[in-house]
Amino acid sequence: MKKHILSYILIVLGGTMTAAAFGLFILPQNFVAGGVTGLSVILQHGIPLPLSWIVFGINILLFVIGWIFAGKEFILKTLIMTFLFPVLLDVFSQIDLFLPLAKDPFLSSLLSGCLLGIGSGIILRANGSSGGFDILGVVLNKKCKIPVSVVMYVCDCTVILLQAVSKPLLQTVYGIIVILCTSIMVNKVITYGRSEVQLLIFSSEHEKIRQELLDTFDLGLTFLHAEGGYHLDPAKVILTILPYHKINDVKKMIYTIDPTAFTVIDNVNYVGGRGFTISR
């Protein structure tokens, strides 16, 4: 029960932050914006209504579509944001505390991107949804097997391009900066801000390297049984996950033991389990 209540609190918190990003920075500074809010900005040129009303109308329409086609279990998760976001957007749009930052649009784009990304990340961490085009993506995925991410990208890109035609180039550029910052911050929030890499080590000295990884660097590892592609010799490949700050020291250790070792490093978006999200 406590977890259930906490998830709703987090959704409200995240929704407040996303509404603040739009109301305090993005809309007052005329940056291009994606999502339902960006579409509402376009429609406002032909519909003489407050922006928050247009956002609310589109959200209700998408909510009804989702209720019919996506199922009640999913759509109930979007209920809070469907009604809360337009109200909060209207409230924050009345606050002119940050208008002086209009003199520094680059800083404004960074601040709004961080707010929007952190807020969206918190909503996702609480297993919620910000509504809007999320609903359309789920419906098309269910009915036409189109990936949700594809629907989201197409909708957002279309909205942004339509705005870019009528806005100055700088407003478009700053809007893109907002989107990039949002993407980075969403990833950081979802992964607890941790940054790890996956390291694959191909070496005949795998036993010595194994001991160093365990004893010196306190890293867990797994042996993968492989076969050389040229001579077809059996081999052991070391797989380990390590934080960024240990990469250089581990590489020095590997090449000190075996100068001919072959290593592959990949970024990792999430690591869970014993030693990471579960104590050893």
Residue, then its C-alpha position, 0 to 999 in steps of 0.5 A: m500500500k505504501k509503495h502504491i501511494l509513493s508511486y502516485i506521489l512521484i508521478v505528481l512530483g514528476g508531472t509538476m516538474t515537467a509542467a514547470a519546464f514548459g510554463l517557466f522556460i520553454l513556452p515563455q521563451n518561444f522554444v520549439a517543443g515536442g509532444v502534445t504541448g508542442l501540438s497545442v502551440i501550433l493549434q493555438h494559432g487557429i483556436p482562440l483558447p488558452l493553451s492549457w485548455i487545448v492541451f487538456g482537450i487533446n489529452i482527453l481525446l487521447f485518453v478516450i482513445g486509449w481507454i477504448f483500444a489500450g485497455k483500462e490497466f494501462i490508461l489508468k496510469t495516465l489519468i493523473m497526468t491527463f488532468l493534472f498537467p494542463v492545470l499545472l501548466d496554466v499555474f506556472s505560465q502565470i509566474d514571471l519569476f524567471l523571465p529575466l533568464a530570457k536574456d540567456p536562452f542557452l541557460s534557459s534551454l539547459l534548465s528546462g531540459c534538466l527539469l523536463g528530463i528529471g520529471s519525465g524520469i521520475i514518472l517512468r520510475a514510478n511506472g506512470s505515464s505522461g499521457g499524450f503521444d504515449i497513449l497513441g504509441v501504445v494503441l498503434n503498437k497493440k493494433c498495428k504492431i508498430p513500435v511505441s518508440v517509432v510512433m513517439y519519434v514520428c509524432d514529436c519530429t512532425v510537431i517540431l518540424l511544423q513549429a520550426v517552419s514558423k519560428p526563428l532558427l535560434q528558437t529551433v536550435y534551443g528547442i533541440i538542446v532542450i530535447l537532448c538534455t531531456s533525453i540525457m536526464v531521463n536516462k540518468v534518473i532511470t539508471y540512478g545516475r550510475s555509469e558503468v561499462q561492459l568489458l570483454i577480455f580475450s587473452s590467453e593469460h585469462e587466469k592472471i587477469r582474473q586474479e587481478l580483477l578479483d583481488t586488486f579491483d574488487l570486480g566480479l566477472t564471468f567466463l564465457h566459453a568461446e572458440g577462435g574463428y581462425h584456428l578454432d582453438p577453445a578460449k575463455v573470454i572474461l566478461t566484467i562490468l566496471p565503473y568509468h573511473k576504473i577503466n584506465d587502471v584496468k586496461k593498464m593491468i591487462y596490457t601489462i600482463d598480456p600486451t596482445a590481449f584483445t579488449v572490447i568496451d561497451n556502454v551499459n544503460y542498466v546493471g542489476g543483480r547481486g553486487f549492483t542493486i543487491s548486496r553481495 
